[in-house]
Amino acid sequence: MNTETLPKKIQRDWQSIRRMTDEIDQLFAADDIQGLLECSQKRQQKIEDFFSFIEISASTSRNQIRSHIADDIDYIREQHSKIRQVLEQKQEMLLKEQNQLKVRANALKAYGAEE
């Protein structure tokens, strides 16, 4: 992404978002779900703040900014989709484990009640 023509604040803010995106990749690879969720929430807020600033900033064309960050936005969308899929799989796995534990607990109660 060529950001040389963008205002410094926009460059800094977007670089911060990119660093957080890299951090999310690392947290995902480390299976640090809590850290991933916290970092994702912070990044989401930064993205919202970034686009809010663009909306009120008349110094640079919004289209120019968006063209500079389009690839990053696509990557963030892909990353979000991949993480969401894995989290949904983990949730499904936890629900299955929970159900298995309930079945075992009920079996133990039934066995204990028969004695």
C-alpha positions in Angstrom: 0.0 0.0 0.0 1.5 3.4 -1.0 0.5 5.8 1.7 3.0 8.6 0.9 0.3 10.9 -0.4 -1.9 10.5 2.7 -1.9 12.8 5.7 0.3 11.6 8.6 -2.5 11.0 11.0 -4.3 8.7 8.5 -1.0 6.9 7.8 -0.3 6.4 11.6 -3.9 5.3 12.3 -4.0 2.8 9.5 -0.5 1.4 10.4 -1.8 0.8 13.9 -4.8 -1.1 12.5 -2.4 -3.2 10.3 -0.2 -4.0 13.3 -3.2 -5.1 15.3 -4.2 -7.3 12.3 -0.8 -8.9 12.4 -1.2 -9.4 16.2 -4.5 -11.1 15.6 -2.9 -13.5 13.2 -0.3 -14.3 15.9 -2.9 -14.8 18.6 -4.9 -17.0 16.3 -1.9 -19.1 15.5 -1.2 -19.4 19.3 -4.8 -20.4 19.9 -5.1 -17.5 22.4 -8.8 -17.0 22.0 -9.2 -14.5 24.9 -6.4 -12.3 23.5 -7.7 -12.6 20.0 -11.2 -11.4 21.1 -9.8 -8.5 23.0 -7.5 -7.4 20.2 -10.3 -7.9 17.6 -12.6 -5.6 19.7 -9.9 -3.0 20.0 -9.1 -3.2 16.3 -12.8 -2.9 15.4 -13.0 0.3 17.4 -9.9 1.7 15.7 -11.4 0.9 12.3 -14.7 2.6 13.2 -12.7 5.7 14.5 -10.6 5.7 11.3 -13.6 5.8 9.0 -15.4 8.3 11.2 -12.3 10.6 10.9 -12.3 10.1 7.1 -15.9 11.1 6.9 -15.2 14.5 8.7 -11.8 15.1 7.1 -12.0 17.2 3.9 -8.2 17.3 3.4 -8.0 14.1 1.5 -10.4 12.4 -0.9 -12.1 9.5 0.7 -11.8 7.5 -2.5 -8.0 8.0 -2.5 -7.8 6.7 1.1 -10.0 3.7 0.3 -8.0 2.8 -2.7 -4.9 2.8 -0.6 -6.4 0.5 2.0 -8.6 -1.8 -0.2 -6.2 -4.8 0.0 -5.9 -4.5 3.7 -9.7 -4.4 4.1 -10.0 -7.5 1.9 -7.4 -9.2 4.1 -9.2 -8.2 7.3 -12.5 -9.6 5.9 -10.8 -12.9 5.1 -9.2 -13.0 8.5 -12.5 -12.3 10.2 -14.2 -15.0 8.2 -11.5 -17.6 9.0 -11.5 -16.8 12.7 -15.2 -16.8 12.9 -15.3 -20.3 11.3 -12.8 -21.6 13.8 -14.6 -20.1 16.7 -17.8 -21.6 15.6 -16.1 -25.0 15.3 -14.7 -24.6 18.8 -18.1 -23.6 20.1 -19.7 -26.6 18.5 -17.0 -28.9 20.0 -17.6 -27.4 23.5 -21.3 -27.9 23.2 -20.8 -31.6 22.3 -18.4 -32.0 25.2 -21.0 -30.4 27.5 -23.7 -32.7 26.3 -21.4 -35.7 26.8 -20.6 -34.6 30.3 -24.3 -34.3 31.1 -25.0 -37.8 29.8 -22.2 -39.1 31.9 -23.4 -37.2 35.0 -26.9 -38.6 34.5 -25.5 -42.1 34.0 -23.5 -41.8 37.2 -26.6 -40.5 39.1 -28.6 -43.4 37.8 -26.0 -45.9 38.7 -25.5 -44.4 42.1 -29.3 -44.4 42.7 -29.5 -48.1 41.9 -27.1 -49.2 44.6 
